[in-house]
């Protein structure tokens, strides 16, 4: 077996090794990012709607603004519920997520967008806990890289059905990541 220094075993999964997590935590504190944020929740809702239109679905997917340190923290979150669905069947997403849940830690370490039309097509990602616990089958995410070159986290869209995101999905997620970084930059300038 070939040893890949970017990954280490976490149970049966490969979770990326993130040597920049301490520096990122400092930068997130400087920017005062980390708590639930109504503006980021609205951003996630708008991202979900844009992804819904792109995918041509009736129900928007889940969308998140995710800051990553020694865990993942969803500063922005949109989790739709199907009309008429039993609330007991709703997916409950907390704001704090372990690093081995989901695909955002991979985007952070890679420093580039990741598109998984069907996560089950990729052995590295098919065994992720979000597949079994939440029924997640598709992911598209992009890093949030600030003016210092620090990857703060990601924005992402996930859904319970495979989606052929293609270049349009990649373009959407990268454009929206750039848009959110402008929002964060303006906040930093106001904080002085």
N, C-alpha and C positions, 0 to 999 in steps of 0.2 A: 504494500500500500504506500502510495506517495503521500508525504506529509506536506500539507499546504499551510504555511505559517499564518495565513489570514483566518484560518478556521481552527476551532478546537472542539472536541466532543462536548456536548451538553446533553446527557442522556444518549439517545440514539441519533440525535440531530447534529448538524453542524451549525454552530452559531459563530458569526464573525468575531474575531478578536478585534477590539477597538481601542488602540493605544491612545487615541485622542479624546476619550471620554472625560478625563479630568479637566483638560483644557476647555472642552465644550461646556462642562458644568460651570466653570468660572465665567465664560462668555455669556451663557444664558442668564446668570445672576446679574452681570453687568447690564444686560439688556432688559432686565426685569421680566423675563419670560419664564413661565413655568406653571402658572395657575390657570384655571379655566378662564377663558377670555371670550366675551360675547362677540367681539369683532372677528375672532378666529372661528367661532361657531357659525357665524353668518357666512364667512368665507367658505367653510366646509359645505354648508348647504348650497351655496352657489356653484361650487365645484361639482357636487353631486348632481345638480340639475344639468349642468353642461355635459357631464358624462352620460346622463340619461338620454339627452338629445342625441349625442354621438352614437350611443349604443342602440337607439331606437326602441327603448323599453318604456313600459307604462310606469313602473316604479323606479325611483332613483336608487342608485347604489349607496353604500356607506362611503363617507369621505371624512378625512382626518387631517389635522395639522398636528404633527407628532414631533416632540422634542426628545432626543435620545441621549441619556447619560449612562448610569448604571442600571437604568430601567427605561421604559418608554413612557412618556407622559403626553396624553392627548389634550393639548391646549385648545384645539378646535375639534369639534365632533358633530357629525350629522349621521344619525341612525334612523332610517325610515321604518315605518310600520305599514304593512299592506292595508289598504282600506278594507274594513270589515273583518280584519284578522283578530283572532283571540289575543288579547294582551298577554296572556300567559305564554304565548308562543313567540313573543317579541325577544329579540336578541338584546341582552343587557350588556352593554359595554361600559366598563369602568374607565376612569381617566388614567389609571396606572396599569401598565401592561408589562409582564416580564420580557426580557430581551429575546427569549427563545420563541415568543409568540409573534408570528407575522414575519414580514419581509423587509420592513423599514431598516432594521440594523444592517442588512446587506447593502441597501442603497447608501446609507451613511458611510460605511467603510469603502465601498466602491467609488463614491463621490460622483455617481452618474445614475441616470434614470434606469428603471427596471420595469419591463412589461412582461407579464405572465398571463397570456390569454386564458390558459387553463393550467393552474398550478400543479394538477395531477400529471401533466406531461413532463415534469421535471423532478427526477428522483430526489434531488437535494431539497426541494421545497414541498413535495407531496406529503411528507410525513409531519409537516408542521402542525402543532396543536390547534391552530385556528381552522384547519380543514375539518378535524373531527368535532371540535367543541362548537364552532360557529357555522360549519358548512361552507366555508369560504372556498371559492373555486377560481376566482380571477383577482389579479392585482395589477395596478399600475401606480408607480410612485416616482418622485423626483426629489433630489436633495435640495435643502435650503442652505445655500452657501452665502455667508455674509461678506461684507467688504474686507474683513481681515483674512478671508480664506477659510474661516472656520465653518464646518458643516454643523449647523444648529440642529438639524433634524430633517424631516421630510414632509411632503404632502402626499396623500395617496387616496386611491379609490379602490374599494374591494366590493365583491358581490358574490352571491351564492350560485350564480350561473356563469359558465365560461363565456367570455366576451372576446370577439376578434377586434382588439383595440387598434392594431396596425399602426401605421405612421400617424394617423389622425389622433389616436390616443396618446402616443408619445409626444406629439406636438402640443396637445392640450395640457398635459401634465407639466411639461417644461415651461410653457408660457405662464401657466398659473403659478408655478413656483417663483418665477421671476416677478410676477405681480405681487406676491406676498412679501418677497424680499424688499420691494419698494415700500410697502406698508411698514415693515420693520425698520427700514432705514429712516423713514420720516419720524417714527416714534423715537428712535435714537437721537435724531437731531433736536427734537422737542425737549428731550430729557437733558440735553446740553452736556 
